[in-house]
Amino acid sequence: MARTPMALQDSSGGAGAGSTPTRSRCVTETVNGSHHFTINGYSLAKGMGVGKYIASDSFTVGGYQWAIYFYPDGKNAEDNSLYVSVFIALASEGTDVRALFELTLLDQSTKAKHKVHSHFDRSLESGPYTLKYRGSMWGYKRFFRRAVLETSDFLKNDTLAITCTVGVVVSSTQGPKLYSIPLPEPDLGTHFGSLLDSGEGADVTFEVDGEIYQAHKLVLAARSPVFKAQLYGPMRDRNAGKIKIEDIEAPVFKAMLHFIYRDSLPDTHELTGSSSSASTLMAQHLLAAADRYGLDRLRLLCESKLCEDVSTDTVATTLALAEQHHASQLKAVCLKYAAANLAAVMHSDGFEYLKDSCPSLQSELLRTVAGVDEDVGTGIRNRSVWGQHSDGTDANGRRVRQRT
């Protein structure tokens, strides 16, 4: 996020001769962030009714949640659907939030003649706009005449694209910093990674799929409770200078060692090639290895990676994997995705595997489906559903501040 500063400085001095004045300054600036909102199927959205909107997903700027509201039939009944309306809404709790806004309707031709409404880089007579509470909005009831919009370069392949920038005004008082020394980035992982690469001082050897890897017992024990028990516990093999690892492929074990020493994921493309499916498969195997060796942070990194790749083709197998290896956050994501796309998921190749490998998940999936249906019935399935609120109110039915 960018910051645009304005500074006010004050000073005060003592009454005695030779006294040194102390100084401080108040810095008022904007914390800026943008969100790109694509509306596919514009022609299907028409006719939903005046005052009803399509909402973007919420996005965070300056510690507050925001959302873009697009009204295909306009916000005002008196305009007789001649205009489309666009507003930016405060979507989280907040009181008297001051902000600048910019709305851009993107020209999708090569001309790039975008329609821009902006408060940035120009003087404002009364300063930034103030949003009083959650649900308060700023925007344009007559953002664009609908007949002109539908024959323009802004609409292409029945799709509109809107970019919104929000600049939240924040202030802070700063005292003097007499001395300042820039700090370098943490390099512990770099040094331990070099130790792994060189093999210097290694005191344990692993054989994995015919490949040999040297490592250091103390490092492994410090990072993994399983390695600690295996190498230093009461049941350890005192003569085991070489350990054979079963059921883990060599590239997966190498990636796990990389994490243990460097606390980061390796470049999986170097290990598996450029295929995204191979990268996903590596993350799946690495998740299983992380669970086996008690590497909780590695498991979470793998959960995050697999969450990005969830689709109707992968969600069933990923859900089974999450259940088997205690990946609770990934499991929750998969259940919600599968419930929302149940018909397509049931026809995927992985669904039969899910039924056979994790039959207990069927009841959890049904409960999740019931929860999704309940949300749909109350109109709160997610932030992107078509809003049902009448003109001039927020999600709680309160009147909101509007600007045209």
C-alpha positions in Angstrom: 0.0 0.0 0.0 1.2 3.5 -0.8 1.3 6.4 1.6 0.8 10.0 0.6 2.1 12.3 3.4 1.4 15.8 4.6 3.3 17.0 7.6 2.7 19.7 10.3 5.7 20.5 12.6 5.7 22.3 15.9 8.5 23.1 18.4 8.7 24.6 21.9 11.7 25.9 23.8 12.6 26.4 27.5 12.7 29.8 29.1 16.3 29.6 30.2 19.1 30.9 28.1 20.9 28.2 26.0 18.1 25.7 26.3 17.5 23.4 23.4 13.9 23.2 22.0 12.3 19.8 21.7 10.5 19.0 18.5 7.8 16.7 17.2 5.6 16.6 14.1 2.2 15.3 13.2 2.1 13.4 9.9 -1.2 13.1 8.1 -1.3 10.8 5.2 -3.4 8.4 3.2 -2.9 4.6 3.3 -3.9 3.6 -0.3 -5.1 0.3 -1.7 -6.9 -0.8 -4.9 -9.3 -3.5 -5.9 -10.1 -4.7 -9.4 -13.8 -5.9 -9.9 -14.8 -7.8 -13.1 -18.5 -8.2 -13.8 -19.1 -11.1 -16.2 -22.5 -11.5 -17.7 -23.6 -7.9 -17.7 -26.7 -8.6 -19.9 -27.9 -11.2 -17.5 -27.6 -8.8 -14.5 -29.9 -6.3 -16.2 -33.5 -6.4 -15.0 -32.7 -7.4 -11.4 -34.5 -4.3 -10.2 -33.8 -0.7 -9.3 -31.8 -0.4 -6.0 -30.4 -3.9 -6.2 -26.7 -4.4 -6.7 -23.9 -6.8 -7.4 -21.2 -6.6 -4.8 -17.5 -7.3 -5.1 -15.6 -9.3 -2.6 -14.5 -7.2 0.3 -11.0 -5.9 0.4 -8.9 -4.3 3.1 -7.4 -0.8 3.0 -6.1 1.1 6.1 -7.4 -1.5 8.5 -11.0 -1.3 7.2 -13.0 -3.6 4.9 -14.5 -2.1 1.7 -16.7 -3.3 -1.2 -17.8 -2.0 -4.6 -21.5 -2.0 -5.3 -22.7 -2.0 -9.0 -26.4 -1.3 -9.7 -27.2 -2.6 -13.3 -30.7 -0.9 -13.2 -29.6 2.1 -11.2 -30.0 3.1 -7.6 -32.8 5.7 -8.0 -36.3 4.8 -9.1 -36.8 8.2 -10.6 -34.1 7.6 -13.2 -36.2 4.8 -14.8 -33.1 2.6 -15.2 -31.5 5.0 -17.6 -28.2 4.9 -15.7 -26.0 2.4 -14.0 -24.8 3.3 -10.5 -21.5 2.6 -8.8 -20.7 3.0 -5.1 -17.9 2.2 -2.6 -19.1 1.0 0.8 -17.5 0.7 4.2 -17.9 -3.0 4.9 -16.6 -3.2 8.4 -17.2 -1.5 11.7 -15.9 2.1 11.8 -16.9 5.6 12.9 -16.1 8.8 11.0 -13.7 7.1 8.6 -12.1 9.8 6.4 -11.0 8.7 2.9 -10.3 9.6 -0.7 -11.7 7.6 -3.5 -11.1 6.8 -7.2 -13.4 4.9 -9.5 -12.2 3.8 -12.9 -14.4 2.1 -15.6 -11.8 0.5 -17.8 -11.9 1.0 -21.6 -11.2 -2.5 -22.9 -10.2 -1.4 -26.4 -6.7 -0.4 -27.4 -7.6 3.3 -26.9 -7.5 3.0 -23.1 -9.8 6.0 -22.7 -10.9 5.1 -19.2 -13.7 6.8 -17.3 -12.1 8.1 -14.1 -13.6 9.8 -11.1 -10.8 10.7 -8.7 -10.2 12.7 -5.5 -6.5 12.2 -5.6 -4.0 14.8 -6.9 -6.6 17.6 -6.7 -7.6 20.0 -4.0 -10.8 19.3 -2.1 -12.9 22.2 -0.8 -14.0 20.5 2.4 -11.3 17.9 2.7 -11.6 14.1 2.5 -15.0 12.4 2.6 -16.3 11.0 5.9 -18.1 7.7 6.2 -20.1 7.6 9.4 -20.5 3.9 10.0 -20.6 0.4 8.5 -22.7 0.5 5.3 -22.0 4.2 4.5 -21.3 4.7 0.8 -19.8 7.1 -1.6 -20.4 7.0 -5.3 -22.5 8.0 -8.3 -26.2 7.3 -8.9 -25.8 8.4 -12.5 -22.4 6.9 -13.1 -23.0 6.1 -16.8 -26.0 6.3 -19.1 -26.9 2.7 -19.8 -27.7 3.0 -23.5 -24.3 4.7 -24.1 -22.5 2.1 -21.9 -23.9 -0.8 -23.9 -22.5 0.5 -27.2 -19.1 1.6 -25.9 -15.7 0.0 -25.5 -16.2 -0.3 -21.8 -18.4 -3.3 -22.4 -16.6 -6.2 -24.1 -17.7 -9.9 -24.3 -20.6 -9.0 -22.0 -18.0 -8.0 -19.3 -17.3 -4.7 -17.4 -14.1 -4.0 -15.4 -14.0 -1.5 -12.6 -11.0 -0.5 -10.5 -11.5 1.2 -7.2 -8.7 2.9 -5.1 -9.3 3.9 -1.5 -7.0 6.2 0.5 -7.8 6.1 4.2 -6.6 9.2 6.1 -4.4 8.5 9.1 -2.5 10.7 11.5 0.5 10.1 13.8 2.7 12.2 16.0 6.4 11.5 15.6 9.2 12.4 18.1 12.8 12.8 17.3 15.0 9.9 16.3 18.5 10.9 17.3 20.2 7.8 15.9 19.1 5.3 13.3 20.9 2.3 12.0 19.3 0.2 9.2 18.8 -3.4 10.1 19.6 -6.2 7.6 17.1 -8.9 6.7 17.2 -12.1 8.8 19.9 -14.4 7.4 19.7 -17.4 9.8 18.1 -19.6 7.1 20.8 -18.6 4.6 23.6 -19.7 7.0 21.9 -23.0 7.9 21.1 -23.6 4.2 24.8 -23.2 3.4 25.6 -25.7 6.2 23.2 -28.2 4.6 24.6 -27.7 1.1 28.2 -28.1 2.2 27.6 -31.1 4.5 30.2 -29.7 6.9 29.9 -31.3 10.3 27.1 -33.7 9.2 26.7 -36.6 11.6 23.7 -38.5 10.1 23.1 -39.9 6.6 19.7 -40.7 5.0 19.1 -43.0 2.1 15.9 -42.2 0.2 15.0 -44.0 -3.0 18.7 -44.7 -3.6 19.7 -41.0 -3.0 22.0 -40.1 -0.1 21.5 -36.9 2.0 23.7 -35.8 4.8 22.4 -33.7 7.7 23.0 -32.6 11.3 21.2 -34.4 14.2 20.9 -31.3 16.4 19.3 -29.2 13.6 16.8 -32.0 12.8 16.0 -32.6 16.5 15.4 -28.8 17.1 13.0 -28.6 14.2 11.1 -31.9 14.4 9.8 -33.7 17.5 9.8 -36.9 15.5 13.5 -36.6 14.5 14.3 -35.6 18.1 12.7 -38.9 19.4 14.4 -40.9 16.6 17.8 -39.5 17.1 18.0 -38.7 20.8 15.0 -40.5 22.5 15.3 -43.6 24.7 14.4 -45.9 21.8 17.0 -44.5 19.4 19.4 -46.8 17.6 22.8 -45.8 19.0 24.6 -47.3 16.0 22.4 -45.8 13.3 24.7 -43.4 11.4 22.7 -44.2 8.3 18.9 -44.2 8.3 16.8 -45.5 5.4 13.6 -43.6 4.8 10.6 -45.5 3.4 7.5 -44.2 1.7 8.9 -40.8 0.9 10.2 -39.9 -2.6 13.7 -38.4 -2.8 12.6 -34.9 -4.2 10.0 -34.7 -1.3 12.6 -35.5 1.3 15.0 -33.0 -0.2 12.3 -30.3 -0.1 11.6 -31.2 3.5 15.3 -30.8 4.4 15.3 -27.4 2.6 12.4 -26.2 4.8 14.0 -27.6 8.0 17.2 -25.7 7.4 15.9 -22.6 5.7 12.3 -22.2 7.1 10.9 -21.7 3.6 9.6 -23.7 0.7 12.0 -24.5 -2.1 11.3 -23.6 -5.7 9.1 -26.6 -6.6 9.5 -25.9 -10.3 13.2 -26.7 -10.0 12.3 -30.0 -8.3 9.3 -31.0 -10.5 9.6 -29.0 -13.7 7.3 -26.2 -14.8 4.0 -28.2 -14.7 1.5 -26.7 -12.2 0.0 -30.2 -11.7 3.5 -31.5 -10.7 3.9 -28.6 -8.3 0.5 -29.4 -6.7 1.5 -33.1 -6.4 4.7 -32.0 -4.7 2.7 -29.9 -2.2 0.5 -32.9 -1.5 3.4 -35.2 -0.8 5.1 -32.5 1.2 2.0 -32.0 3.3 2.0 -35.8 4.2 5.7 -35.6 5.1 5.2 -32.5 7.3 2.4 -34.4 9.2 4.7 -37.5 9.6 7.5 -35.5 11.1 5.5 -32.9 13.1 6.5 -29.9 11.0 3.4 -27.8 11.7 4.6 -24.6 9.9 5.5 -26.7 6.8 2.1 -28.3 6.9 0.4 -24.8 7.0 2.6 -23.6 4.0 1.4 -26.6 2.0 -2.2 -26.1 3.1 -1.9 -22.5 1.7 -0.4 -23.7 -1.5 -3.1 -26.4 -2.1 -5.8 -24.0 -1.1 -4.8 -21.8 -4.1 -5.2 -24.8 -6.5 -8.6 -26.1 -5.2 -11.0 -26.7 -8.2 -13.8 -29.1 -9.0 -11.2 -31.6 -10.4 -8.9 -31.5 -7.3 -11.1 -30.7 -4.3 -12.2 -34.3 -3.5 -8.6 -35.7 -3.4 -7.4 -32.6 -1.6 -10.2 -33.0 1.0 -9.2 -36.6 1.6 -5.6 -35.6 2.0 -6.5 -32.9 4.5 -8.6 -35.3 6.5 -5.8 -37.9 6.6 -3.0 -35.5 7.6 -4.8 -33.2 10.1 -4.8 -30.1 7.8 -7.9 -28.5 9.4 -7.8 -25.2 7.6 -7.4 -26.8 4.2 -10.2 -29.3 5.1 -12.6 -26.4 6.0 -11.8 -24.7 2.6 -12.4 -27.9 0.7 -15.7 -28.6 2.5 -17.1 -25.2 1.7 -15.9 -25.3 -1.9 -17.3 -28.8 -2.4 -20.7 -27.8 -0.8 -21.0 -24.8 -3.1 -20.1 -26.8 -6.2 -21.5 -30.2 -5.2 -23.0 -31.3 -8.6 -19.7 -30.8 -10.5 -17.6 -32.3 -7.7 -19.8 -35.4 -7.6 -18.9 -36.0 -11.2 -15.2 -35.6 -10.7 -12.7 -38.5 -10.8 -11.7 -37.9 -7.2 -15.1 -38.1 -5.7 -15.2 -42.0 -5.7 -11.8 -42.0 -4.0 -13.1 -39.6 -1.4 -16.1 -41.9 -0.6 -13.9 -45.0 -0.4 -11.0 -43.5 1.6 -12.9 -41.1 4.0 -16.5 -42.3 4.4 -16.9 -40.2 7.6 -16.5 -37.0 5.5 -19.9 -37.6 3.8 -21.8 -36.5 6.9 -19.6 -33.4 7.3 -20.1 -32.5 3.7 -23.8 -32.8 4.1 -23.8 -30.5 7.1 -21.7 -28.0 5.2 -24.2 -28.2 2.3 -27.0 -27.6 4.7 -25.1 -24.5 6.0 -24.6 -23.2 2.5 -28.3 -23.7 1.6 -29.3 -21.9 4.8 -27.0 -18.9 3.9 -28.5 -18.8 0.4 -32.0 -18.8 1.9 -31.1 -15.7 4.0 -29.3 -13.9 1.2 -25.9 -14.0 2.8 -24.1 -16.8 1.0 -21.1 -14.6 0.2 -20.1 -11.1 -0.5 -20.6 -11.5 -4.3 -24.3 -12.4 -4.3 -26.7 -9.9 -5.7 -27.8 -7.6 -3.0 -31.5 -7.3 -2.1 -31.5 -4.0 -0.1 -33.7 -1.1 -1.1 -32.3 2.3 -2.1 -30.4 4.1 0.6 -29.9 1.4 3.3 -27.0 -0.9 4.3 -27.1 -4.6 5.2 -28.6 -3.8 8.5 -31.3 -1.6 7.1 -29.8 1.6 8.4 -29.8 4.8 6.3 -26.4 5.5 4.7 -24.7 8.6 3.7 -24.6 9.0 -0.1 -23.0 11.3 -2.5 -23.8 11.8 -6.2 
